Amino acid sequence: MKSLAVLALLLLAACGPIPLADAERICIDQARLAQQPRGSIGMGIGSGGRTAANFDVTVTSDYLFRRDPDVVYGDCVRARAGQSPSRPFSSLPQSRM
């Protein structure tokens, strides 16, 4: 029974905040997807003349609802680190596409 309690505490500790720098790094992609969708197209010809193609698009609800990328970034960082980002997303080089 004691080991079960220790395991439960360890699991709860894993849900705690992460360092601010890690949270900011993780949240940049989410803010960029709020700016515009991301996608890729690929085509190729394999052995025997077989052709292949792929198409991938990522569209988030943040983009569809036109949420401000600075707000998306700030909310994401606060949820993960428990504090506000050190600077707004719009001041980061990654915000300029």
Backbone as ProteinMPNN parsed JSONL, in Angstrom:
{"seq_chain_A": "MKSLAVLALLLLAACGPIPLADAERICIDQARLAQQPRGSIGMGIGSGGRTAANFDVTVTSDYLFRRDPDVVYGDCVRARAGQSPSRPFSSLPQSRM", "coords_chain_A": {"N_chain_A": [[0.813, -1.183, 0.0], [1.971, 1.218, 0.741], [3.871, 1.608, -1.282], [2.208, 2.122, -3.428], [1.18, 4.631, -2.765], [3.514, 6.16, -2.899], [4.087, 5.912, -5.622], [1.852, 7.242, -6.683], [2.37, 9.848, -5.777], [4.726, 10.4, -7.197], [3.757, 10.383, -9.822], [2.032, 12.597, -9.747], [3.898, 14.605, -9.279], [5.211, 14.649, -11.698], [3.484, 16.041, -13.272], [3.875, 18.66, -12.774], [5.017, 22.125, -13.171], [7.195, 23.012, -15.92], [10.58, 24.072, -16.73], [10.862, 27.556, -17.618], [12.226, 28.262, -20.048], [12.092, 25.844, -21.48], [9.311, 25.565, -21.782], [8.75, 27.829, -23.353], [10.133, 27.183, -25.693], [8.713, 24.896, -26.537], [6.197, 25.994, -27.019], [6.403, 27.703, -29.185], [5.852, 26.535, -31.724], [3.081, 26.108, -31.543], [2.126, 28.741, -31.451], [3.015, 29.647, -33.946], [1.444, 28.071, -35.621], [-0.969, 29.271, -35.124], [-0.728, 31.536, -36.57], [-0.662, 30.799, -39.286], [-1.657, 28.049, -41.436], [0.201, 24.948, -41.736], [1.943, 23.039, -44.124], [2.786, 20.365, -46.449], [3.909, 19.038, -49.565], [4.602, 16.206, -51.46], [6.228, 14.403, -54.052], [7.175, 11.61, -56.052], [9.102, 9.24, -57.954], [9.406, 5.856, -58.052], [11.264, 2.729, -58.16], [10.706, 0.804, -61.062], [8.991, 2.578, -62.211], [6.883, 3.381, -60.652], [4.749, 5.776, -59.233], [4.513, 8.104, -56.558], [2.779, 10.073, -54.171], [2.265, 12.566, -51.695], [0.396, 14.493, -49.336], [0.087, 16.887, -46.891], [-1.492, 18.75, -44.427], [-1.66, 20.979, -41.738], [-3.953, 22.439, -39.722], [-4.973, 24.531, -37.186], [-7.381, 25.044, -34.533], [-6.936, 27.465, -33.343], [-5.987, 29.044, -35.429], [-8.224, 28.956, -37.16], [-10.133, 30.275, -35.604], [-8.987, 32.705, -35.507], [-7.21, 33.461, -33.415], [-5.02, 35.52, -31.568], [-1.597, 35.163, -32.093], [0.268, 35.926, -30.093], [-1.261, 35.757, -27.769], [-1.949, 33.049, -27.801], [0.605, 31.928, -27.523], [1.4, 32.996, -25.004], [-0.616, 31.9, -23.296], [-0.065, 29.174, -23.61], [2.588, 28.955, -22.605], [2.195, 29.802, -19.938], [0.51, 27.751, -19.061], [2.226, 25.569, -19.087], [4.608, 26.306, -17.724], [3.818, 27.778, -15.576], [4.192, 30.459, -15.354], [4.456, 33.735, -16.906], [5.6, 34.263, -20.324], [9.029, 35.189, -21.094], [9.26, 37.123, -23.007], [7.075, 38.574, -25.518], [5.567, 36.582, -28.136], [5.551, 37.876, -30.643], [7.896, 39.339, -30.614], [9.892, 37.572, -31.079], [12.314, 36.052, -33.291], [11.28, 33.804, -34.612], [8.659, 34.407, -35.081], [8.403, 35.765, -37.381], [7.644, 35.132, -40.582]], "CA_chain_A": [[0.0, 0.0, 0.0], [2.87, 2.369, 0.819], [4.475, 1.808, -2.601], [1.177, 2.722, -4.275], [1.134, 6.047, -2.405], [4.727, 6.764, -3.447], [3.884, 5.973, -7.067], [0.884, 8.308, -6.942], [3.065, 11.123, -5.592], [5.646, 10.581, -8.321], [2.962, 10.738, -10.993], [1.579, 13.971, -9.563], [5.059, 15.482, -9.419], [5.527, 14.726, -13.123], [2.539, 16.964, -13.89], [4.215, 20.014, -12.34], [5.532, 23.034, -14.199], [8.511, 22.759, -16.512], [11.336, 25.326, -16.785], [10.329, 28.563, -18.536], [12.862, 28.156, -21.369], [11.538, 24.665, -22.15], [7.933, 25.878, -22.153], [8.788, 28.774, -24.476], [10.569, 26.444, -26.889], [7.613, 24.02, -26.934], [5.014, 26.758, -27.41], [6.62, 28.461, -30.418], [5.124, 25.888, -32.822], [1.65, 26.344, -31.383], [1.881, 30.126, -31.838], [3.195, 29.753, -35.406], [0.263, 27.486, -36.26], [-2.059, 30.236, -34.991], [-0.51, 32.529, -37.625], [-1.04, 30.236, -40.587], [-1.544, 26.584, -41.503], [1.476, 24.408, -42.195], [1.702, 21.902, -44.992], [3.845, 19.887, -47.328], [3.505, 18.228, -50.713], [5.731, 15.416, -51.928], [5.994, 13.531, -55.208], [8.369, 10.867, -56.403], [8.998, 8.087, -58.846], [10.201, 4.772, -57.5], [11.721, 1.726, -59.106], [9.622, 0.244, -61.866], [8.137, 3.643, -62.713], [5.742, 3.653, -59.759], [4.737, 7.142, -58.705], [3.967, 8.259, -55.208], [2.54, 11.467, -53.795], [1.659, 12.759, -50.384], [-0.072, 15.837, -49.063], [-0.162, 16.996, -45.454], [-1.799, 20.105, -43.985], [-2.035, 21.101, -40.331], [-4.712, 23.654, -39.436], [-5.416, 24.478, -35.798], [-8.559, 25.845, -34.194], [-6.455, 28.822, -33.067], [-5.966, 29.734, -36.722], [-9.588, 29.085, -37.658], [-10.831, 31.277, -34.8], [-8.182, 33.922, -35.604], [-6.64, 33.848, -32.121], [-3.76, 36.257, -31.626], [-0.473, 34.274, -31.762], [0.864, 36.318, -28.81], [-2.127, 35.222, -26.715], [-1.774, 31.591, -27.848], [1.932, 31.665, -26.955], [1.364, 33.3, -23.577], [-1.442, 30.894, -22.621], [0.652, 27.892, -23.655], [3.726, 29.025, -21.686], [1.669, 29.839, -18.572], [-0.027, 26.423, -18.731], [3.31, 24.601, -18.912], [5.65, 26.751, -16.794], [3.231, 28.434, -14.416], [4.55, 31.88, -15.36], [4.365, 34.371, -18.22], [6.827, 34.171, -21.122], [9.999, 36.252, -20.858], [8.926, 38.173, -23.982], [5.949, 38.134, -26.356], [5.882, 35.827, -29.354], [5.791, 38.789, -31.766], [9.259, 39.872, -30.555], [10.825, 36.481, -31.394], [12.59, 35.882, -34.725], [10.449, 32.741, -35.166], [7.315, 34.911, -35.388], [8.453, 36.358, -38.725], [7.71, 34.051, -41.573]], "C_chain_A": [[0.868, 1.263, 0.0], [3.495, 2.653, -0.543], [3.485, 2.425, -3.576], [1.071, 4.218, -4.015], [2.35, 6.785, -2.974], [4.603, 6.911, -4.962], [2.923, 7.096, -7.436], [1.537, 9.677, -6.787], [4.036, 11.414, -6.727], [4.904, 10.991, -9.58], [2.462, 12.176, -10.909], [2.725, 14.962, -9.728], [5.43, 15.657, -10.88], [4.616, 15.705, -13.852], [2.855, 18.414, -13.562], [4.764, 20.858, -13.467], [6.919, 22.627, -14.689], [9.268, 24.085, -16.53], [10.81, 26.26, -17.878], [10.917, 28.434, -19.942], [12.325, 26.961, -22.155], [10.114, 24.933, -22.625], [7.898, 26.825, -23.349], [9.169, 28.063, -25.768], [9.441, 25.555, -27.431], [6.471, 24.823, -27.559], [5.182, 27.574, -28.695], [5.835, 27.848, -31.575], [3.626, 26.154, -32.743], [1.295, 27.774, -31.805], [2.034, 30.308, -33.346], [2.006, 29.157, -36.157], [-0.965, 28.377, -36.103], [-1.938, 31.325, -36.057], [-1.0, 32.032, -38.981], [-0.907, 28.725, -40.553], [-0.156, 26.18, -42.003], [1.178, 23.209, -43.075], [2.915, 21.511, -45.801], [3.229, 19.038, -48.433], [4.745, 17.483, -51.173], [5.326, 14.532, -53.098], [7.291, 12.803, -55.509], [8.058, 9.725, -57.351], [9.949, 7.023, -58.314], [10.659, 3.815, -58.58], [10.521, 1.126, -59.839], [8.652, 1.303, -62.363], [6.931, 3.958, -61.835], [5.854, 5.074, -59.211], [4.104, 7.148, -57.312], [3.794, 9.747, -54.931], [1.971, 11.495, -52.383], [1.348, 14.235, -50.185], [-0.433, 15.899, -47.589], [-0.395, 18.462, -45.101], [-2.203, 20.056, -42.518], [-2.698, 22.461, -40.14], [-5.237, 23.526, -38.014], [-6.674, 25.323, -35.595], [-8.142, 27.274, -33.859], [-6.418, 29.647, -34.348], [-7.389, 29.98, -37.232], [-10.381, 30.155, -36.913], [-10.062, 32.589, -34.715], [-7.664, 34.408, -34.251], [-5.288, 34.517, -32.337], [-2.616, 35.317, -31.233], [0.225, 34.632, -30.452], [0.057, 35.757, -27.643], [-1.974, 33.704, -26.644], [-0.455, 31.206, -27.185], [1.937, 31.879, -25.438], [0.565, 32.279, -22.785], [-0.726, 29.559, -22.529], [1.799, 27.885, -22.64], [3.237, 29.016, -20.237], [1.141, 28.472, -18.141], [1.089, 25.431, -18.433], [4.319, 24.996, -17.831], [5.087, 27.404, -15.529], [3.621, 29.895, -14.29], [4.479, 32.417, -16.786], [5.672, 34.223, -18.984], [7.745, 35.363, -20.847], [9.824, 37.406, -21.837], [7.825, 37.663, -24.889], [6.433, 37.415, -27.611], [6.253, 36.75, -30.508], [7.195, 39.387, -31.743], [10.315, 38.813, -30.894], [11.086, 36.405, -32.886], [11.698, 34.827, -35.378], [9.047, 33.225, -35.539], [7.25, 35.513, -36.778], [8.628, 35.26, -39.758], [8.094, 34.58, -42.919]], "O_chain_A": [[0.541, 2.251, -0.658], [3.636, 3.814, -0.925], [3.884, 3.179, -4.463], [0.892, 4.994, -4.953], [2.225, 7.904, -3.471], [4.983, 7.943, -5.515], [3.16, 7.823, -8.4], [1.279, 10.576, -7.587], [4.153, 12.558, -7.167], [5.372, 11.851, -10.326], [2.473, 12.893, -11.909], [2.527, 16.051, -10.267], [5.921, 16.719, -11.264], [4.951, 16.154, -14.948], [2.159, 19.314, -14.034], [4.956, 20.375, -14.583], [7.697, 21.994, -13.975], [8.648, 25.135, -16.359], [10.368, 25.806, -18.933], [10.178, 28.491, -20.924], [12.124, 27.056, -23.365], [9.752, 24.571, -23.745], [7.095, 26.637, -24.262], [8.583, 28.322, -26.82], [9.24, 25.474, -28.643], [5.851, 24.374, -28.523], [4.198, 28.081, -29.234], [5.208, 28.583, -32.338], [2.98, 26.396, -33.762], [0.268, 27.989, -32.45], [1.263, 31.047, -33.959], [1.607, 29.67, -37.203], [-1.914, 28.25, -36.877], [-2.93, 31.963, -36.409], [-1.667, 32.755, -39.721], [-0.149, 28.177, -39.753], [0.558, 26.976, -42.613], [0.254, 22.446, -42.796], [3.925, 22.214, -45.839], [2.182, 18.413, -48.26], [5.824, 18.069, -51.265], [4.224, 13.985, -53.129], [8.377, 13.321, -55.252], [6.911, 9.313, -57.518], [11.145, 7.266, -58.149], [10.465, 4.063, -59.77], [9.446, 0.971, -59.259], [7.59, 0.963, -62.885], [6.054, 4.723, -62.237], [6.924, 5.508, -58.783], [3.279, 6.301, -56.968], [4.575, 10.573, -55.404], [1.289, 10.568, -51.946], [1.967, 15.106, -50.797], [-1.179, 15.054, -47.094], [0.419, 19.319, -45.441], [-2.989, 19.202, -42.107], [-2.081, 23.502, -40.366], [-5.874, 22.53, -37.672], [-6.98, 26.206, -36.397], [-8.92, 28.205, -34.071], [-6.782, 30.823, -34.342], [-7.714, 31.079, -37.681], [-11.199, 30.857, -37.507], [-10.43, 33.481, -33.951], [-7.672, 35.606, -33.968], [-4.512, 34.107, -33.2], [-2.655, 34.729, -30.153], [0.724, 33.743, -29.762], [0.628, 35.328, -26.64], [-1.881, 33.137, -25.555], [-0.404, 30.273, -26.384], [2.424, 31.034, -24.687], [1.002, 31.835, -21.723], [-0.772, 28.891, -21.496], [1.962, 26.917, -21.898], [3.796, 28.307, -19.4], [1.306, 28.078, -16.986], [0.912, 24.538, -17.605], [4.827, 24.14, -17.107], [5.796, 27.562, -14.535], [3.408, 30.508, -13.244], [4.445, 31.651, -17.75], [6.734, 34.074, -18.378], [7.285, 36.42, -20.416], [10.197, 38.54, -21.535], [7.648, 36.452, -25.024], [7.554, 37.618, -28.077], [7.169, 36.446, -31.272], [7.648, 39.9, -32.765], [11.502, 39.128, -30.984], [10.182, 36.664, -33.68], [11.387, 34.932, -36.564], [8.323, 32.522, -36.244], [6.162, 35.747, -37.302], [9.639, 34.56, -39.786], [8.198, 33.813, -43.877]]}, "name": "protein", "num_of_chains": 1, "seq": "MKSLAVLALLLLAACGPIPLADAERICIDQARLAQQPRGSIGMGIGSGGRTAANFDVTVTSDYLFRRDPDVVYGDCVRARAGQSPSRPFSSLPQSRM"}
